[in-house]
């Protein structure tokens, strides 16, 4: 089962968009899925307020999991993380026209731009390419 398939299984189990993205990378990046699940919980449904899309927030978490040096005394990897997130966000915007949950879901009367499932799959495709060199 690939990450996109895994993320859809997790979504069916009740994981939110951020949890689906983050937990799909735990085995690849060596993180405990329970901890990742807990950390990503409040990022679903646009951080609970239809703000930044949970799948986009999940991308930010995965990028940090992959690129951070974890050096609490002298962190040196922020710039790399920010650059990767800028690229990831740009690609997500190109595909979906927004990174705001409210806009993506058409909650204010606009068109639905993307389903939650597709936002999750797009985020995983973007991360696979940026972080692992895997193209769809």
N, CA, C and O atoms as CSV, one atom per row, in Angstrom:
chain,resi,resn,atom,element,x,y,z
A,1,UNK,N,N,0.849,-1.182,0.000
A,1,UNK,CA,C,0.000,0.000,0.000
A,1,UNK,C,C,0.891,1.240,0.000
A,1,UNK,O,O,1.779,1.368,0.843
A,2,UNK,N,N,0.658,2.149,-0.939
A,2,UNK,CA,C,1.459,3.381,-0.977
A,2,UNK,C,C,0.885,4.414,0.011
A,2,UNK,O,O,-0.160,4.191,0.622
A,3,UNK,N,N,1.586,5.539,0.150
A,3,UNK,CA,C,1.175,6.550,1.127
A,3,UNK,C,C,-0.208,7.140,0.826
A,3,UNK,O,O,-0.975,7.410,1.750
A,4,UNK,N,N,-0.524,7.337,-0.421
A,4,UNK,CA,C,-1.844,7.883,-0.747
A,4,UNK,C,C,-2.942,6.907,-0.337
A,4,UNK,O,O,-3.957,7.310,0.231
A,5,UNK,N,N,-2.738,5.628,-0.625
A,5,UNK,CA,C,-3.718,4.613,-0.219
A,5,UNK,C,C,-3.817,4.542,1.304
A,5,UNK,O,O,-4.913,4.462,1.857
A,6,UNK,N,N,-2.675,4.570,1.970
A,6,UNK,CA,C,-2.661,4.548,3.432
A,6,UNK,C,C,-3.417,5.749,3.991
A,6,UNK,O,O,-4.208,5.607,4.923
A,7,UNK,N,N,-3.176,6.922,3.428
A,7,UNK,CA,C,-3.839,8.125,3.930
A,7,UNK,C,C,-5.353,8.035,3.770
A,7,UNK,O,O,-6.091,8.529,4.623
A,8,UNK,N,N,-5.823,7.418,2.702
A,8,UNK,CA,C,-7.262,7.276,2.502
A,8,UNK,C,C,-7.858,6.284,3.504
A,8,UNK,O,O,-8.978,6.466,3.981
A,9,UNK,N,N,-7.106,5.247,3.813
A,9,UNK,CA,C,-7.549,4.308,4.856
A,9,UNK,C,C,-7.630,5.014,6.204
A,9,UNK,O,O,-8.583,4.809,6.957
A,10,UNK,N,N,-6.638,5.840,6.510
A,10,UNK,CA,C,-6.643,6.583,7.767
A,10,UNK,C,C,-7.819,7.556,7.815
A,10,UNK,O,O,-8.455,7.711,8.858
A,11,UNK,N,N,-8.109,8.212,6.691
A,11,UNK,CA,C,-9.231,9.150,6.642
A,11,UNK,C,C,-10.545,8.422,6.905
A,11,UNK,O,O,-11.407,8.930,7.622
A,12,UNK,N,N,-10.698,7.234,6.327
A,12,UNK,CA,C,-11.905,6.431,6.555
A,12,UNK,C,C,-12.040,6.039,8.027
A,12,UNK,O,O,-13.150,5.857,8.527
A,13,UNK,N,N,-10.901,5.910,8.718
A,13,UNK,CA,C,-10.914,5.551,10.144
A,13,UNK,C,C,-11.224,6.745,11.042
A,13,UNK,O,O,-11.402,6.579,12.248
A,14,UNK,N,N,-11.292,7.953,10.463
A,14,UNK,CA,C,-11.625,9.130,11.251
A,14,UNK,C,C,-10.470,10.075,11.520
A,14,UNK,O,O,-10.637,11.058,12.242
A,15,UNK,N,N,-9.293,9.796,10.950
A,15,UNK,CA,C,-8.182,10.734,11.086
A,15,UNK,C,C,-8.539,12.015,10.341
A,15,UNK,O,O,-9.198,11.963,9.303
A,16,UNK,N,N,-8.107,13.177,10.864
A,16,UNK,CA,C,-8.333,14.420,10.130
A,16,UNK,C,C,-7.280,14.558,9.027
A,16,UNK,O,O,-6.375,13.731,8.917
A,17,UNK,N,N,-7.406,15.603,8.219
A,17,UNK,CA,C,-6.523,15.776,7.061
A,17,UNK,C,C,-5.048,15.860,7.466
A,17,UNK,O,O,-4.197,15.230,6.839
A,18,UNK,N,N,-4.748,16.628,8.501
A,18,UNK,CA,C,-3.360,16.763,8.950
A,18,UNK,C,C,-2.830,15.432,9.454
A,18,UNK,O,O,-1.704,15.054,9.133
A,19,UNK,N,N,-3.624,14.719,10.239
A,19,UNK,CA,C,-3.204,13.416,10.762
A,19,UNK,C,C,-2.954,12.421,9.636
A,19,UNK,O,O,-2.012,11.631,9.701
A,20,UNK,N,N,-3.792,12.456,8.607
A,20,UNK,CA,C,-3.597,11.550,7.464
A,20,UNK,C,C,-2.256,11.788,6.795
A,20,UNK,O,O,-1.543,10.837,6.473
A,21,UNK,N,N,-1.908,13.049,6.584
A,21,UNK,CA,C,-0.641,13.369,5.929
A,21,UNK,C,C,0.529,12.991,6.825
A,21,UNK,O,O,1.441,12.285,6.393
A,22,UNK,N,N,0.508,13.452,8.057
A,22,UNK,CA,C,1.639,13.235,8.965
A,22,UNK,C,C,1.847,11.746,9.252
A,22,UNK,O,O,2.968,11.246,9.162
A,23,UNK,N,N,0.784,11.052,9.591
A,23,UNK,CA,C,0.916,9.633,9.954
A,23,UNK,C,C,1.320,8.762,8.765
A,23,UNK,O,O,1.848,7.668,8.959
A,24,UNK,N,N,1.081,9.227,7.551
A,24,UNK,CA,C,1.501,8.470,6.362
A,24,UNK,C,C,3.014,8.471,6.180
A,24,UNK,O,O,3.541,7.671,5.408
A,25,UNK,N,N,3.714,9.352,6.873
A,25,UNK,CA,C,5.175,9.439,6.757
A,25,UNK,C,C,5.920,8.908,7.976
A,25,UNK,O,O,7.150,8.862,7.966
A,26,UNK,N,N,5.213,8.511,9.014
A,26,UNK,CA,C,5.891,8.070,10.238
A,26,UNK,C,C,6.836,6.898,9.993
A,26,UNK,O,O,7.957,6.890,10.501
A,27,UNK,N,N,6.394,5.913,9.225
A,27,UNK,CA,C,7.257,4.753,8.982
A,27,UNK,C,C,8.485,5.116,8.151
A,27,UNK,O,O,9.554,4.537,8.348
A,28,UNK,N,N,8.351,6.053,7.236
A,28,UNK,CA,C,9.466,6.459,6.380
A,28,UNK,C,C,10.480,7.299,7.153
A,28,UNK,O,O,11.687,7.173,6.948
A,29,UNK,N,N,9.978,8.158,8.045
A,29,UNK,CA,C,10.843,9.108,8.741
A,29,UNK,C,C,11.220,8.668,10.157
A,29,UNK,O,O,11.982,9.353,10.839
A,30,UNK,N,N,10.687,7.528,10.597
A,30,UNK,CA,C,11.068,6.986,11.893
A,30,UNK,C,C,10.424,7.665,13.091
A,30,UNK,O,O,11.048,7.788,14.145
A,31,UNK,N,N,9.182,8.107,12.938
A,31,UNK,CA,C,8.478,8.756,14.040
A,31,UNK,C,C,7.368,7.855,14.561
A,31,UNK,O,O,6.800,7.051,13.821
A,32,UNK,N,N,7.073,8.001,15.838
A,32,UNK,CA,C,6.009,7.255,16.485
A,32,UNK,C,C,4.656,7.777,15.997
A,32,UNK,O,O,4.374,8.966,16.149
A,33,UNK,N,N,3.818,6.922,15.418
A,33,UNK,CA,C,2.543,7.388,14.884
A,33,UNK,C,C,1.578,7.924,15.948
A,33,UNK,O,O,0.783,8.816,15.652
A,34,UNK,N,N,1.629,7.410,17.158
A,34,UNK,CA,C,0.733,7.915,18.204
A,34,UNK,C,C,1.088,9.362,18.543
A,34,UNK,O,O,0.201,10.206,18.673
A,35,UNK,N,N,2.382,9.650,18.687
A,35,UNK,CA,C,2.824,11.018,18.969
A,35,UNK,C,C,2.465,11.945,17.810
A,35,UNK,O,O,1.972,13.052,18.025
A,36,UNK,N,N,2.711,11.495,16.593
A,36,UNK,CA,C,2.384,12.311,15.415
A,36,UNK,C,C,0.885,12.572,15.344
A,36,UNK,O,O,0.461,13.693,15.062
A,37,UNK,N,N,0.088,11.550,15.597
A,37,UNK,CA,C,-1.372,11.674,15.594
A,37,UNK,C,C,-1.815,12.740,16.591
A,37,UNK,O,O,-2.630,13.604,16.270
A,38,UNK,N,N,-1.270,12.669,17.801
A,38,UNK,CA,C,-1.633,13.639,18.838
A,38,UNK,C,C,-1.212,15.055,18.449
A,38,UNK,O,O,-1.979,16.002,18.628
A,39,UNK,N,N,-0.005,15.204,17.921
A,39,UNK,CA,C,0.497,16.525,17.565
A,39,UNK,C,C,-0.308,17.166,16.434
A,39,UNK,O,O,-0.469,18.386,16.396
A,40,UNK,N,N,-0.812,16.344,15.519
A,40,UNK,CA,C,-1.537,16.867,14.352
A,40,UNK,C,C,-3.028,17.078,14.609
A,40,UNK,O,O,-3.721,17.645,13.764
A,41,UNK,N,N,-3.529,16.636,15.754
A,41,UNK,CA,C,-4.974,16.631,15.967
A,41,UNK,C,C,-5.634,18.005,15.815
A,41,UNK,O,O,-6.673,18.107,15.161
A,42,UNK,N,N,-5.077,19.034,16.384
A,42,UNK,CA,C,-5.720,20.354,16.344
A,42,UNK,C,C,-5.546,21.067,15.006
A,42,UNK,O,O,-6.078,22.161,14.817
A,43,UNK,N,N,-4.810,20.464,14.080
A,43,UNK,CA,C,-4.583,21.091,12.780
A,43,UNK,C,C,-5.665,20.732,11.762
A,43,UNK,O,O,-5.716,21.329,10.687
A,44,UNK,N,N,-6.525,19.772,12.080
A,44,UNK,CA,C,-7.611,19.405,11.174
A,44,UNK,C,C,-8.642,20.513,11.065
A,44,UNK,O,O,-8.700,21.409,11.906
A,45,UNK,N,N,-9.459,20.441,10.014
A,45,UNK,CA,C,-10.492,21.429,9.726
A,45,UNK,C,C,-9.926,22.844,9.820
A,45,UNK,O,O,-10.494,23.724,10.467
A,46,UNK,N,N,-8.796,23.030,9.158
A,46,UNK,CA,C,-8.188,24.362,9.124
A,46,UNK,C,C,-7.873,24.887,10.511
A,46,UNK,O,O,-8.244,26.007,10.862
A,47,UNK,N,N,-7.185,24.070,11.298
A,47,UNK,CA,C,-6.854,24.389,12.690
A,47,UNK,C,C,-8.124,24.615,13.505
A,47,UNK,O,O,-8.158,25.445,14.413
A,48,UNK,N,N,-9.163,23.861,13.164
A,48,UNK,CA,C,-10.413,23.920,13.893
A,48,UNK,C,C,-11.267,25.134,13.582
A,48,UNK,O,O,-12.349,25.291,14.148
A,49,UNK,N,N,-10.794,25.996,12.687
A,49,UNK,CA,C,-11.516,27.239,12.411
A,49,UNK,C,C,-11.642,27.536,10.919
A,49,UNK,O,O,-11.903,28.673,10.526
A,50,UNK,N,N,-11.456,26.509,10.092
A,50,UNK,CA,C,-11.520,26.638,8.635
A,50,UNK,C,C,-10.463,27.602,8.106
A,50,UNK,O,O,-10.665,28.259,7.085
A,51,UNK,N,N,-9.332,27.682,8.811
A,51,UNK,CA,C,-8.197,28.494,8.369
A,51,UNK,C,C,-7.311,27.697,7.430
A,51,UNK,O,O,-7.801,27.099,6.472
A,52,UNK,N,N,-6.015,27.683,7.695
A,52,UNK,CA,C,-5.087,26.957,6.823
A,52,UNK,C,C,-5.481,25.482,6.754
A,52,UNK,O,O,-5.664,24.830,7.782
A,53,UNK,N,N,-5.608,24.973,5.551
A,53,UNK,CA,C,-5.990,23.587,5.294
A,53,UNK,C,C,-5.154,22.620,6.130
A,53,UNK,O,O,-3.936,22.767,6.232
A,54,UNK,N,N,-5.823,21.628,6.729
A,54,UNK,CA,C,-5.125,20.640,7.538
A,54,UNK,C,C,-4.090,19.852,6.762
A,54,UNK,O,O,-3.043,19.505,7.308
A,55,UNK,N,N,-4.360,19.563,5.502
A,55,UNK,CA,C,-3.390,18.832,4.689
A,55,UNK,C,C,-2.133,19.674,4.462
A,55,UNK,O,O,-1.026,19.138,4.411
A,56,UNK,N,N,-2.303,20.982,4.327
A,56,UNK,CA,C,-1.164,21.893,4.178
A,56,UNK,C,C,-0.392,21.970,5.495
A,56,UNK,O,O,0.839,21.952,5.501
A,57,UNK,N,N,-1.114,22.055,6.601
A,57,UNK,CA,C,-0.452,22.042,7.908
A,57,UNK,C,C,0.313,20.733,8.099
A,57,UNK,O,O,1.419,20.723,8.640
A,58,UNK,N,N,-0.281,19.643,7.655
A,58,UNK,CA,C,0.398,18.350,7.723
A,58,UNK,C,C,1.687,18.349,6.911
A,58,UNK,O,O,2.689,17.768,7.329
A,59,UNK,N,N,1.661,19.007,5.740
A,59,UNK,CA,C,2.893,19.106,4.943
A,59,UNK,C,C,3.973,19.829,5.736
A,59,UNK,O,O,5.134,19.422,5.716
A,60,UNK,N,N,3.600,20.901,6.435
A,60,UNK,CA,C,4.578,21.655,7.228
A,60,UNK,C,C,5.186,20.768,8.304
A,60,UNK,O,O,6.392,20.815,8.547
A,61,UNK,N,N,4.357,19.965,8.942
A,61,UNK,CA,C,4.864,19.080,9.989
A,61,UNK,C,C,5.824,18.035,9.417
A,61,UNK,O,O,6.877,17.769,9.995
A,62,UNK,N,N,5.458,17.455,8.297
A,62,UNK,CA,C,6.325,16.434,7.681
A,62,UNK,C,C,7.641,17.051,7.220
A,62,UNK,O,O,8.697,16.442,7.390
A,63,UNK,N,N,7.596,18.229,6.649
A,63,UNK,CA,C,8.826,18.899,6.228
A,63,UNK,C,C,9.737,19.116,7.436
A,63,UNK,O,O,10.942,18.878,7.358
A,64,UNK,N,N,9.168,19.562,8.540
A,64,UNK,CA,C,9.968,19.714,9.754
A,64,UNK,C,C,10.525,18.393,10.254
A,64,UNK,O,O,11.677,18.324,10.681
A,65,UNK,N,N,9.710,17.337,10.204
A,65,UNK,CA,C,10.162,16.008,10.629
A,65,UNK,C,C,11.354,15.547,9.787
A,65,UNK,O,O,12.275,14.909,10.296
A,66,UNK,N,N,11.323,15.875,8.513
A,66,UNK,CA,C,12.379,15.430,7.589
A,66,UNK,C,C,13.627,16.306,7.659
A,66,UNK,O,O,14.744,15.791,7.610
A,67,UNK,N,N,13.453,17.612,7.774
A,67,UNK,CA,C,14.603,18.508,7.582
A,67,UNK,C,C,15.215,19.072,8.861
A,67,UNK,O,O,16.376,19.481,8.851
A,68,UNK,N,N,14.474,19.105,9.949
A,68,UNK,CA,C,15.008,19.731,11.163
A,68,UNK,C,C,16.199,18.958,11.705
A,68,UNK,O,O,16.197,17.728,11.746
A,69,UNK,N,N,17.220,19.707,12.123
A,69,UNK,CA,C,18.387,19.056,12.732
A,69,UNK,C,C,18.134,18.719,14.199
A,69,UNK,O,O,18.915,17.985,14.804
A,70,UNK,N,N,17.055,19.243,14.780
A,70,UNK,CA,C,16.742,18.944,16.169
A,70,UNK,C,C,17.734,19.516,17.163
A,70,UNK,O,O,17.738,19.129,18.332
A,71,UNK,N,N,18.565,20.423,16.713
A,71,UNK,CA,C,19.596,21.015,17.580
A,71,UNK,C,C,18.969,22.146,18.397
A,71,UNK,O,O,18.771,23.249,17.889
A,72,UNK,N,N,18.663,21.869,19.645
A,72,UNK,CA,C,17.998,22.854,20.491
A,72,UNK,C,C,18.921,23.996,20.896
A,72,UNK,O,O,18.449,25.088,21.214
A,73,UNK,N,N,20.222,23.761,20.888
A,73,UNK,CA,C,21.182,24.795,21.286
A,73,UNK,C,C,21.565,25.734,20.152
A,73,UNK,O,O,21.835,26.913,20.381
A,74,UNK,N,N,21.588,25.209,18.920
A,74,UNK,CA,C,22.019,26.023,17.791
A,74,UNK,C,C,21.336,25.539,16.509
A,74,UNK,O,O,21.986,24.959,15.639
A,75,UNK,N,N,20.019,25.779,16.392
A,75,UNK,CA,C,19.300,25.278,15.212
A,75,UNK,C,C,19.794,25.940,13.924
A,75,UNK,O,O,20.001,27.152,13.860
A,76,UNK,N,N,19.974,25.095,12.895
A,76,UNK,CA,C,20.522,25.599,11.628
A,76,UNK,C,C,19.668,25.262,10.416
A,76,UNK,O,O,20.046,25.591,9.292
A,77,UNK,N,N,18.540,24.622,10.614
A,77,UNK,CA,C,17.799,24.091,9.469
A,77,UNK,C,C,16.508,24.839,9.143
A,77,UNK,O,O,15.776,24.428,8.242
A,78,UNK,N,N,16.218,25.908,9.842
A,78,UNK,CA,C,14.960,26.633,9.596
A,78,UNK,C,C,14.847,27.112,8.160
A,78,UNK,O,O,13.797,26.967,7.534
A,79,UNK,N,N,15.921,27.679,7.638
A,79,UNK,CA,C,15.872,28.222,6.269
A,79,UNK,C,C,15.500,27.126,5.268
A,79,UNK,O,O,14.673,27.353,4.385
A,80,UNK,N,N,16.099,25.945,5.397
A,80,UNK,CA,C,15.783,24.833,4.500
A,80,UNK,C,C,14.309,24.432,4.631
A,80,UNK,O,O,13.624,24.200,3.635
A,81,UNK,N,N,13.838,24.357,5.874
A,81,UNK,CA,C,12.436,24.006,6.097
A,81,UNK,C,C,11.505,25.043,5.486
A,81,UNK,O,O,10.526,24.691,4.828
A,82,UNK,N,N,11.806,26.312,5.700
A,82,UNK,CA,C,10.964,27.379,5.152
A,82,UNK,C,C,10.961,27.343,3.622
A,82,UNK,O,O,9.913,27.506,2.997
A,83,UNK,N,N,12.125,27.130,3.027
A,83,UNK,CA,C,12.205,27.070,1.565
A,83,UNK,C,C,11.385,25.917,1.010
A,83,UNK,O,O,10.669,26.078,0.022
A,84,UNK,N,N,11.488,24.750,1.645
A,84,UNK,CA,C,10.707,23.600,1.189
A,84,UNK,C,C,9.209,23.844,1.372
A,84,UNK,O,O,8.405,23.467,0.520
A,85,UNK,N,N,8.842,24.477,2.486
A,85,UNK,CA,C,7.420,24.752,2.713
A,85,UNK,C,C,6.891,25.763,1.710
A,85,UNK,O,O,5.755,25.649,1.249
A,86,UNK,N,N,7.701,26.742,1.373
A,86,UNK,CA,C,7.296,27.726,0.355
A,86,UNK,C,C,7.041,27.011,-0.981
A,86,UNK,O,O,6.059,27.300,-1.664
A,87,UNK,N,N,7.915,26.094,-1.341
A,87,UNK,CA,C,7.731,25.338,-2.583
A,87,UNK,C,C,6.489,24.449,-2.512
A,87,UNK,O,O,5.714,24.373,-3.466
A,88,UNK,N,N,6.309,23.779,-1.377
A,88,UNK,CA,C,5.153,22.897,-1.204
A,88,UNK,C,C,3.850,23.685,-1.268
A,88,UNK,O,O,2.896,23.270,-1.925
A,89,UNK,N,N,3.818,24.824,-0.583
A,89,UNK,CA,C,2.625,25.666,-0.592
A,89,UNK,C,C,2.340,26.193,-1.996
A,89,UNK,O,O,1.189,26.226,-2.429
A,90,UNK,N,N,3.374,26.599,-2.694
A,90,UNK,CA,C,3.202,27.084,-4.061
A,90,UNK,C,C,2.605,26.019,-4.964
A,90,UNK,O,O,1.727,26.307,-5.778
A,91,UNK,N,N,3.077,24.800,-4.823
A,91,UNK,CA,C,2.544,23.707,-5.640
A,91,UNK,C,C,1.098,23.395,-5.260
A,91,UNK,O,O,0.265,23.154,-6.134
A,92,UNK,N,N,0.797,23.398,-3.966
A,92,UNK,CA,C,-0.571,23.155,-3.520
A,92,UNK,C,C,-1.503,24.252,-4.057
A,92,UNK,O,O,-2.604,23.960,-4.525
A,93,UNK,N,N,-1.064,25.490,-3.988
A,93,UNK,CA,C,-1.849,26.612,-4.531
A,93,UNK,C,C,-2.075,26.464,-6.036
A,93,UNK,O,O,-3.169,26.718,-6.541
A,94,UNK,N,N,-1.028,26.051,-6.737
A,94,UNK,CA,C,-1.148,25.863,-8.184
A,94,UNK,C,C,-2.232,24.835,-8.493
A,94,UNK,O,O,-3.019,25.016,-9.422
A,95,UNK,N,N,-2.270,23.765,-7.718
A,95,UNK,CA,C,-3.234,22.698,-7.959
A,95,UNK,C,C,-4.642,23.037,-7.484
A,95,UNK,O,O,-5.624,22.647,-8.115
A,96,UNK,N,N,-4.742,23.764,-6.369
A,96,UNK,CA,C,-6.040,23.897,-5.694
A,96,UNK,C,C,-6.542,25.324,-5.508
A,96,UNK,O,O,-7.623,25.524,-4.956
A,97,UNK,N,N,-5.786,26.310,-5.953
A,97,UNK,CA,C,-6.200,27.720,-5.965
A,97,UNK,C,C,-6.299,28.373,-4.587
A,97,UNK,O,O,-6.589,29.567,-4.509
A,98,UNK,N,N,-6.072,27.643,-3.508
A,98,UNK,CA,C,-6.122,28.210,-2.159
A,98,UNK,C,C,-5.458,27.238,-1.191
A,98,UNK,O,O,-5.341,26.045,-1.472
A,99,UNK,N,N,-5.022,27.768,-0.040
A,99,UNK,CA,C,-4.572,26.915,1.060
A,99,UNK,C,C,-5.495,27.106,2.274
A,99,UNK,O,O,-5.204,26.619,3.366
A,100,UNK,N,N,-6.598,27.815,2.071
A,100,UNK,CA,C,-7.534,28.107,3.160
A,100,UNK,C,C,-8.710,27.131,3.096
A,100,UNK,O,O,-9.416,27.059,2.091
A,101,UNK,N,N,-8.904,26.396,4.162
A,101,UNK,CA,C,-9.951,25.376,4.225
A,101,UNK,C,C,-11.313,25.944,3.833
A,101,UNK,O,O,-12.021,25.347,3.022
A,102,UNK,N,N,-11.679,27.069,4.389
A,102,UNK,CA,C,-12.977,27.699,4.119
A,102,UNK,C,C,-13.179,27.923,2.616
A,102,UNK,O,O,-14.266,27.679,2.091
A,103,UNK,N,N,-12.137,28.383,1.931
A,103,UNK,CA,C,-12.223,28.630,0.491
A,103,UNK,C,C,-12.245,27.314,-0.289
A,103,UNK,O,O,-13.019,27.154,-1.233
A,104,UNK,N,N,-11.397,26.386,0.115
A,104,UNK,CA,C,-11.315,25.092,-0.580
A,104,UNK,C,C,-12.654,24.358,-0.511
A,104,UNK,O,O,-13.071,23.730,-1.484
A,105,UNK,N,N,-13.320,24.439,0.629
A,105,UNK,CA,C,-14.595,23.745,0.830
A,105,UNK,C,C,-15.798,24.547,0.330
A,105,UNK,O,O,-16.923,24.046,0.364
A,106,UNK,N,N,-15.583,25.781,-0.132
A,106,UNK,CA,C,-16.674,26.600,-0.636
A,106,UNK,C,C,-17.672,26.993,0.447
A,106,UNK,O,O,-18.866,27.115,0.173
A,107,UNK,N,N,-17.203,27.190,1.654
A,107,UNK,CA,C,-18.083,27.443,2.792
A,107,UNK,C,C,-18.765,28.813,2.747
A,107,UNK,O,O,-19.769,29.022,3.428
A,108,UNK,N,N,-18.245,29.727,1.970
A,108,UNK,CA,C,-18.830,31.069,1.894
A,108,UNK,C,C,-19.613,31.284,0.604
A,108,UNK,O,O,-19.829,32.419,0.178
A,109,UNK,N,N,-20.032,30.192,-0.007
A,109,UNK,CA,C,-20.837,30.298,-1.211
A,109,UNK,C,C,-20.065,30.168,-2.515
A,109,UNK,O,O,-20.664,30.088,-3.587
A,110,UNK,N,N,-18.756,30.147,-2.430
A,110,UNK,CA,C,-17.952,29.940,-3.632
A,110,UNK,C,C,-17.944,28.471,-4.018
A,110,UNK,O,O,-18.509,27.635,-3.314
A,111,UNK,N,N,-17.308,28.161,-5.131
A,111,UNK,CA,C,-17.263,26.763,-5.565
A,111,UNK,C,C,-16.350,25.933,-4.662
A,111,UNK,O,O,-15.395,26.454,-4.086
A,112,UNK,N,N,-16.647,24.659,-4.547
A,112,UNK,CA,C,-15.750,23.725,-3.871
A,112,UNK,C,C,-14.557,23.542,-4.798
A,112,UNK,O,O,-14.711,23.139,-5.951
A,113,UNK,N,N,-13.370,23.839,-4.287
A,113,UNK,CA,C,-12.166,23.785,-5.118
A,113,UNK,C,C,-11.530,22.401,-5.120
A,113,UNK,O,O,-10.883,22.008,-6.091
A,114,UNK,N,N,-11.716,21.667,-4.028
A,114,UNK,CA,C,-11.056,20.369,-3.907
A,114,UNK,C,C,-11.678,19.618,-2.734
A,114,UNK,O,O,-12.019,20.226,-1.719
A,115,UNK,N,N,-11.824,18.324,-2.865
A,115,UNK,CA,C,-12.309,17.521,-1.738
A,115,UNK,C,C,-11.188,17.343,-0.718
A,115,UNK,O,O,-10.012,17.504,-1.045
A,116,UNK,N,N,-11.554,17.014,0.503
A,116,UNK,CA,C,-10.539,16.745,1.527
A,116,UNK,C,C,-9.635,15.587,1.087
A,116,UNK,O,O,-8.415,15.656,1.235
A,117,UNK,N,N,-10.238,14.530,0.551
A,117,UNK,CA,C,-9.432,13.393,0.082
A,117,UNK,C,C,-8.395,13.841,-0.941
A,117,UNK,O,O,-7.233,13.439,-0.871
A,118,UNK,N,N,-8.814,14.669,-1.887
A,118,UNK,CA,C,-7.880,15.113,-2.922
A,118,UNK,C,C,-6.825,16.064,-2.362
A,118,UNK,O,O,-5.683,16.053,-2.822
A,119,UNK,N,N,-7.189,16.888,-1.377
A,119,UNK,CA,C,-6.186,17.749,-0.736
A,119,UNK,C,C,-5.116,16.906,-0.041
A,119,UNK,O,O,-3.927,17.215,-0.118
A,120,UNK,N,N,-5.542,15.852,0.629
A,120,UNK,CA,C,-4.609,14.939,1.298
A,120,UNK,C,C,-3.700,14.282,0.265
A,120,UNK,O,O,-2.479,14.275,0.424
A,121,UNK,N,N,-4.290,13.733,-0.790
A,121,UNK,CA,C,-3.488,13.058,-1.826
A,121,UNK,C,C,-2.555,14.032,-2.531
A,121,UNK,O,O,-1.417,13.678,-2.838
A,122,UNK,N,N,-3.014,15.251,-2.794
A,122,UNK,CA,C,-2.134,16.249,-3.403
A,122,UNK,C,C,-0.958,16.554,-2.491
A,122,UNK,O,O,0.178,16.657,-2.955
A,123,UNK,N,N,-1.219,16.698,-1.205
A,123,UNK,CA,C,-0.152,17.001,-0.250
A,123,UNK,C,C,0.885,15.885,-0.203
A,123,UNK,O,O,2.086,16.148,-0.153
A,124,UNK,N,N,0.426,14.665,-0.219
A,124,UNK,CA,C,1.348,13.528,-0.202
A,124,UNK,C,C,2.149,13.466,-1.495
A,124,UNK,O,O,3.348,13.188,-1.466
A,125,UNK,N,N,1.509,13.718,-2.619
A,125,UNK,CA,C,2.247,13.745,-3.888
A,125,UNK,C,C,3.324,14.825,-3.891
A,125,UNK,O,O,4.437,14.602,-4.367
A,126,UNK,N,N,2.986,15.985,-3.360
A,126,UNK,CA,C,3.956,17.090,-3.280
A,126,UNK,C,C,5.119,16.712,-2.376
A,126,UNK,O,O,6.277,16.919,-2.739
A,127,UNK,N,N,4.824,16.161,-1.206
A,127,UNK,CA,C,5.888,15.763,-0.274
A,127,UNK,C,C,6.748,14.644,-0.847
A,127,UNK,O,O,7.973,14.672,-0.725
A,128,UNK,N,N,6.112,13.666,-1.470
A,128,UNK,CA,C,6.887,12.574,-2.066
A,128,UNK,C,C,7.916,13.112,-3.055
A,128,UNK,O,O,9.068,12.677,-3.069
A,129,UNK,N,N,7.490,14.052,-3.870
A,129,UNK,CA,C,8.409,14.600,-4.865
A,129,UNK,C,C,9.487,15.475,-4.215
A,129,UNK,O,O,10.672,15.324,-4.512
A,130,UNK,N,N,9.075,16.386,-3.331
A,130,UNK,CA,C,10.037,17.316,-2.729
A,130,UNK,C,C,11.036,16.640,-1.795
A,130,UNK,O,O,12.227,16.949,-1.819
A,131,UNK,N,N,10.543,15.718,-0.976
A,131,UNK,CA,C,11.383,15.141,0.074
A,131,UNK,C,C,12.013,13.808,-0.289
A,131,UNK,O,O,13.094,13.473,0.195
A,132,UNK,N,N,11.334,13.046,-1.142
A,132,UNK,CA,C,11.806,11.691,-1.432
A,132,UNK,C,C,12.156,11.465,-2.899
A,132,UNK,O,O,12.645,10.395,-3.261
A,133,UNK,N,N,11.908,12.468,-3.750
A,133,UNK,CA,C,12.226,12.342,-5.165
A,133,UNK,C,C,11.330,11.384,-5.907
A,133,UNK,O,O,11.697,10.903,-6.980
A,134,UNK,N,N,10.150,11.091,-5.359
A,134,UNK,CA,C,9.203,10.174,-5.979
A,134,UNK,C,C,8.153,10.986,-6.724
A,134,UNK,O,O,7.450,11.795,-6.117
A,135,UNK,N,N,8.039,10.777,-8.036
A,135,UNK,CA,C,7.026,11.471,-8.851
A,135,UNK,C,C,5.846,10.550,-9.063
A,135,UNK,O,O,5.980,9.330,-9.163
A,136,UNK,N,N,4.663,11.187,-9.129
A,136,UNK,CA,C,3.424,10.405,-9.424
A,136,UNK,C,C,3.530,9.722,-10.767
A,136,UNK,O,O,2.601,9.029,-11.183
